[in-house]
Structures are given as structure tokens and as C-alpha cells.
Amino acid sequence: MYFIPEEKIMFDKERTLILSYKVLKKFREASGKYFGRCLAVGFNEEEISQLLHASFSEEDPEITLEDIQGMLHAGRIQEVGDKVLQLVGASFPEQEEGEELKNAKSPTT
């Protein structure tokens, strides 16, 4: 079994954010965009919702995109963006502690 980094985030209950290949594929199918491209230029609100749905549905297949959009609000976008960046950083362990991801932008830009 391979280790896939994850970040816990509180929504209606504690949820797990993961960026496995399966999640990234589901995100690409829903958004029509590649995760890496969104990471470089910034996510919009719809893309954040789609990414969360792709990830959360791994643990909870019953959760809908509408459920997530109902729990997500402008004040949470930065927190979600920070969690995504932490998770990306954890996915590349050779990166120095505290080193910022090059070209990564906050989802609010």
C-alpha cells in the first residue's frame, strides 16, 4: 500500500482532502482543467468546489457537488487553498521545509 498524503478539514464533519491520481482525474473530468494548471494560475470558486467534491466523495460517495457548495463560502476559500498547498507540499517530500511552491497561487487570485 502506498502512502497518499492527506489533510483534515472541518466542514459539516471532519473531511479528508487527498490528491490521489483518481481524485485529480475526477477533478479534470468535472472541470475540464488540469490540477497543475489551476495550481499555477489560481483556482476559482467552482474549481475549488469540484476539487473538494472529487476528494470528499472518495470517503463519502453520497456527497454531492451541491452539498459542498452549500458548505463552502468566501471566508473558507483561503483556508481550503492553504490546505491544498500544504497537501501539494507534502506530496513532494524533497522540498525544503518552509520553501514556497514556485508559481503556486492562492485560489483567491
Contact map, one row per residue, 1 for C-alpha under 8 A:
1110000000000000000000000000000000000000000000000000000000000000000000000000000000000000000000000000000000000
1111000000000000000000000000000000000000000000000000000000000000000000000000000000000000000000000000000000000
1111100000000000000000000000000000000000000000000000000000000000000000000000000000000000000000000000000000000
0111110000000000011100000000000000000000000000000000000000000000000000000000000000000000001000000000000000000
0011111000000000011000000000000000000000000000000000000000000000000000000000000000000010011000000000000000000
0001111100000001111000000000000000000000000000000000000000000000000000000000000000000010000000000000000000000
0000111110000001110000000000000000000000000000000000000000000000000000000000000000100110000000000000000000000
0000011111000111100000000000000000000000000000000000000000000000000000000000000000000000000000000000000000000
0000001111100111100000000000000000000000000000000000000000000000000000000000000000100000000000000000000000000
0000000111111110000000000000000000000000000000000000000000000000000000000000000000000000000000000000000000000
0000000011111110000000000000000000000000000000000000000000000000000000100000000000000000000000000000000000000
0000000001111100000000000000000000000000000000000000000000000000000000100000000000000000000000000000000000000
0000000001111110000000000000000000000000000000000000000000000000000000000000000000000000000000000000000000000
0000000111111111000000000000000000000000000000000000000000000000000000000000000000000000000000000000000000000
0000000111101111100000000000000000000000000000000000000100000000000000000000000000000000000000000000000000000
0000011110000111110000000000000000000000000000000000001100100000000000000000000000000000000000000000000000000
0000011110000011111000000000000000000000000000000001001100000000000000000000000000010000000000000000000000000
0001111000000001111100100000000000000000000000000000001000000000000000000000000000000010000000000000000000000
0001110000000000111111110000000000000000000000000000001000000000000000000000000000000011000000000000000000000
0001000000000000011111110000000000000000000000000000000000000000000000000000000000000000000000000000000000000
0000000000000000001111111000000000000000000000000000000000000000000000000000000000000000000000000000000000000
0000000000000000001111111100000000000000000000000000000000000000000000000000000000000000000000000000000000000
0000000000000000011111111110000000000000000000000010011001000000000000000000000000000000000000000000000000000
0000000000000000001111111111000001100000000000000010010000000000000000000000000000000000000000000000000000000
0000000000000000000011111111100000000000000000000000000000000000000000000000000000000000000000000000000000000
0000000000000000000001111111110000000000000000000000010000000000000000000000000000000000000000000000000000000
0000000000000000000000111111111111100000000000000110010000000000000000000000000000000000000000000000000000000
0000000000000000000000011111111111100000000000000000000000000000000000000000000000000000000000000000000000000
0000000000000000000000001111111110000000000000000000000000000000000000000000000000000000000000000000000000000
0000000000000000000000000111111100000000000000000100000000000000000000000000000000000000000000000000000000000
0000000000000000000000000011111110000000000000100100000000000000000000000000000000000000000000000000000000000
0000000000000000000000000011111111000000000000000000000000000000000000000000000000000000000000000000000000000
0000000000000000000000000011101111101100000000000000000000000000000000000000000000000000000000000000000000000
0000000000000000000000010011000111111100000000000000000000000000000000000000000000000000000000000000000000000
0000000000000000000000010011000011111110000000000000000000000000000000000000000000000000000000000000000000000
0000000000000000000000000000000001111111000000000000000000000000000000000000000000000000000000000000000000000
0000000000000000000000000000000011111111100000000000000000000000000000000000000000000000000000000000000000000
0000000000000000000000000000000011111111111000000000000000000000000000000000000000000000000000000000000000000
0000000000000000000000000000000000111111111000000000000000000000000000000000000000000000000000000000001110100
0000000000000000000000000000000000011111110000000000000000000000000000000000000000000000000000000000001110000
0000000000000000000000000000000000001111111000000000000000000000000000000000000000000000000000000000001110000
0000000000000000000000000000000000000111111100000000000000000000000000000000000000000000000000000000000111111
0000000000000000000000000000000000000110111111110000000000000000000000000000000000000000000000000000000001111
0000000000000000000000000000000000000000011111110000000000000000000000000000000000000000000000000000000000110
0000000000000000000000000000000000000000001111111000000000000000000000000000100000000000000000000000000000100
0000000000000000000000000000000000000000001111111100000000000000000000000000000000000000000000000000000000000
0000000000000000000000000000001000000000001111111110000000000000000000000000000000000000000000000000000000000
0000000000000000000000000000000000000000001111111111000000000000000000000000100100000000000000000000000000100
0000000000000000000000000000000000000000000011111111100000000000100110010000000000000000000000000000000000000
0000000000000000000000000010011000000000000001111111110000000000100000000000000000000000000000000000000000000
0000000000000000000000110010000000000000000000111111111000000000000000000000000000000000000000000000000000000
0000000000000000100000000000000000000000000000011111111100000000000100000000000000000000000000000000000000000
0000000000000000000000000000000000000000000000001111111110000011100100000000000000000000000000000000000000000
0000000000000000000000110110000000000000000000000111111111000000000000000000000000000000000000000000000000000
0000000000000001111000100000000000000000000000000011111111100000000000000000000000000000000000000000000000000
0000000000000011100000000000000000000000000000000001111111111010000000000000000000000000000000000000000000000
0000000000000000000000000000000000000000000000000000111111111111000000000000000000000000000000000000000000000
0000000000000000000000100000000000000000000000000000011111111000000000000000000000000000000000000000000000000
0000000000000001000000000000000000000000000000000000001111111000000000000000000000000000000000000000000000000
0000000000000000000000000000000000000000000000000000000111111110000000000000000000000000000000000000000000000
0000000000000000000000000000000000000000000000000000000111111110000000000000000000000000000000000000000000000
0000000000000000000000000000000000000000000000000000000010011111000000000000000000000000000000000000000000000
0000000000000000000000000000000000000000000000000000100110011111101100000000000000000000000000000000000000000
0000000000000000000000000000000000000000000000000000100010000111111100000000000000000000000000000000000000000
0000000000000000000000000000000000000000000000001100100000000011111110000000000000000000000000000000000000000
0000000000000000000000000000000000000000000000000000000000000001111111000000000000000000000000000000000000000
0000000000000000000000000000000000000000000000000000000000000011111111100000000000000000000000000000000000000
0000000000000000000000000000000000000000000000001001100000000011111111110000000000000000000000000000000000000
0000000000000000000000000000000000000000000000001000000000000000111111111000000000000000000000000000000000000
0000000000000000000000000000000000000000000000000000000000000000011111111000000000000000000000000000000000000
0000000000110000000000000000000000000000000000000000000000000000001111111000000000000000000000000000000000000
0000000000000000000000000000000000000000000000001000000000000000000111111101100000000000000000000000000000000
0000000000000000000000000000000000000000000000000000000000000000000011111111100000000000000000000000000000000
0000000000000000000000000000000000000000000000000000000000000000000000011111100000000000000000000000000000000
0000000000000000000000000000000000000000000000000000000000000000000000001111111000000000000000000000000000000
0000000000000000000000000000000000000000000000000000000000000000000000011111111100000000000000000000000000000
0000000000000000000000000000000000000000000010010000000000000000000000011111111110000000000000000000000000110
0000000000000000000000000000000000000000000000000000000000000000000000000011111111000000000000000000000001110
0000000000000000000000000000000000000000000000000000000000000000000000000011111111100000000000000000000000000
0000000000000000000000000000000000000000000000010000000000000000000000000001111111110000000000000000000000000
0000000000000000000000000000000000000000000000000000000000000000000000000000111111111000000000000000000001100
0000000000000000000000000000000000000000000000000000000000000000000000000000011111111100000000000000000001000
0000001010000000000000000000000000000000000000000000000000000000000000000000001111111110000000000000000000000
0000000000000000100000000000000000000000000000000000000000000000000000000000000111111111000000000000000000000
0000000000000000000000000000000000000000000000000000000000000000000000000000000011111111100000000000100100000
0000001000000000000000000000000000000000000000000000000000000000000000000000000001111111110000000000000000000
0000111000000000011000000000000000000000000000000000000000000000000000000000000000111111111000000000000000000
0000000000000000001000000000000000000000000000000000000000000000000000000000000000011111111100000000000000000
0000000000000000000000000000000000000000000000000000000000000000000000000000000000001111111110100000100000000
0000100000000000000000000000000000000000000000000000000000000000000000000000000000000111111110000000000000000
0001100000000000000000000000000000000000000000000000000000000000000000000000000000000011111110000000000000000
0000000000000000000000000000000000000000000000000000000000000000000000000000000000000001111111100000000000000
0000000000000000000000000000000000000000000000000000000000000000000000000000000000000000111111110000000000000
0000000000000000000000000000000000000000000000000000000000000000000000000000000000000000000111110000000000000
0000000000000000000000000000000000000000000000000000000000000000000000000000000000000000100111111010000000000
0000000000000000000000000000000000000000000000000000000000000000000000000000000000000000000011111110000000000
0000000000000000000000000000000000000000000000000000000000000000000000000000000000000000000000111110000000000
0000000000000000000000000000000000000000000000000000000000000000000000000000000000000000000000011111000000000
0000000000000000000000000000000000000000000000000000000000000000000000000000000000000000000000111111100000000
0000000000000000000000000000000000000000000000000000000000000000000000000000000000000000000000000111110000000
0000000000000000000000000000000000000000000000000000000000000000000000000000000000001000100000000011111100000
0000000000000000000000000000000000000000000000000000000000000000000000000000000000000000000000000001111100000
0000000000000000000000000000000000000011100000000000000000000000000000000000000000000000000000000000111110000
0000000000000000000000000000000000000011110000000000000000000000000000000000000000001000000000000000111111000
0000000000000000000000000000000000000011110000000000000000000000000000000000000000000000000000000000001111101
0000000000000000000000000000000000000000011000000000000000000000000000000000010011000000000000000000000111111
0000000000000000000000000000000000000010011110010000000000000000000000000000110010000000000000000000000011111
0000000000000000000000000000000000000000011100000000000000000000000000000000110000000000000000000000000001111
0000000000000000000000000000000000000000011000000000000000000000000000000000000000000000000000000000000011111
